[in-house]
Amino acid sequence: MFLEIVIESQPMPTKSNPLPGSAVAEHRRRLRRRGLQRVEVQVRREDAPLVRAVAAALTDAARGAEARALMRGRFAPAPARSLAA
């Protein structure tokens, strides 16, 4: 008589990698379908409200285009200059 033991390995959930089918994974899937990307940043405590306000403006349909234009104008890298004539 033999005893067969089968151990199925499932990935352990982590804060950034939830189990498939979990509420967090489903929420992130819905965000991706809407074209949104989850971004985590580290900022000073006094800058947190500002970063949240910028994120809210970027996701707002009415203010998004203007906010993007302002941010690109101030923070986007300058276009690379070609040495070709």
C-alpha positions as CSV (number, residue, x, y, z in Angstrom):
1,M,0.0,0.0,0.0
2,F,1.4,3.3,-1.1
3,L,0.4,6.7,0.2
4,E,0.5,9.5,-2.4
5,I,0.9,13.0,-1.2
6,V,0.4,15.9,-3.6
7,I,1.5,19.3,-2.6
8,E,0.2,22.1,-4.7
9,S,2.3,25.3,-4.6
10,Q,0.5,28.6,-4.8
11,P,2.4,31.9,-4.8
12,M,2.3,33.6,-1.5
13,P,0.4,36.9,-1.7
14,T,2.5,40.0,-1.2
15,K,1.6,43.6,-1.0
16,S,2.5,44.3,-4.6
17,N,1.6,40.9,-6.0
18,P,-1.8,39.7,-4.7
19,L,-3.2,36.3,-5.5
20,P,-5.1,36.0,-8.8
21,G,-8.8,36.2,-8.0
22,S,-8.3,38.3,-4.9
23,A,-10.3,41.5,-4.5
24,V,-7.1,43.6,-4.9
25,A,-6.1,41.7,-8.1
26,E,-9.6,42.2,-9.5
27,H,-9.6,45.9,-8.6
28,R,-6.2,46.4,-10.4
29,R,-7.5,44.5,-13.4
30,R,-10.5,46.9,-13.6
31,L,-8.1,49.9,-13.4
32,R,-6.0,48.5,-16.2
33,R,-9.1,48.1,-18.4
34,R,-9.9,51.8,-17.8
35,G,-6.3,52.6,-18.9
36,L,-5.0,53.5,-15.5
37,Q,-1.7,52.4,-14.0
38,R,-0.9,52.0,-10.3
39,V,2.1,54.1,-9.3
40,E,3.7,54.3,-5.9
41,V,6.0,57.1,-4.9
42,Q,7.9,58.2,-1.9
43,V,7.6,61.9,-1.0
44,R,8.0,64.1,2.1
45,R,5.0,64.3,4.3
46,E,4.3,67.9,3.4
47,D,4.3,67.1,-0.3
48,A,1.9,64.2,-0.1
49,P,-1.3,66.4,-0.5
50,L,0.3,68.1,-3.5
51,V,1.1,64.7,-5.2
52,R,-2.4,63.5,-4.5
53,A,-3.9,66.7,-6.0
54,V,-1.7,66.3,-9.1
55,A,-2.8,62.6,-9.5
56,A,-6.4,63.6,-9.1
57,A,-6.1,66.4,-11.7
58,L,-4.5,63.9,-14.2
59,T,-7.3,61.4,-13.8
60,D,-10.1,64.1,-14.0
61,A,-11.6,64.3,-17.5
62,A,-12.1,68.1,-17.2
63,R,-8.6,69.0,-15.9
64,G,-6.5,66.2,-17.3
65,A,-5.4,67.7,-20.6
66,E,-4.4,71.0,-19.0
67,A,-2.6,69.3,-16.1
68,R,-0.7,67.1,-18.6
69,A,0.3,70.1,-20.7
70,L,1.5,72.0,-17.6
71,M,3.5,69.0,-16.3
72,R,5.1,68.2,-19.7
73,G,6.0,71.8,-20.2
74,R,7.8,72.0,-16.9
75,F,9.1,68.5,-16.2
76,A,9.3,66.5,-19.5
77,P,12.9,66.0,-20.8
78,A,14.0,68.3,-23.6
79,P,13.9,66.7,-27.0
80,A,17.2,65.1,-28.0
81,R,19.0,67.1,-30.6
82,S,20.3,65.2,-33.6
83,L,23.8,65.7,-34.9
84,A,22.6,64.9,-38.4
85,A,22.3,67.8,-40.8
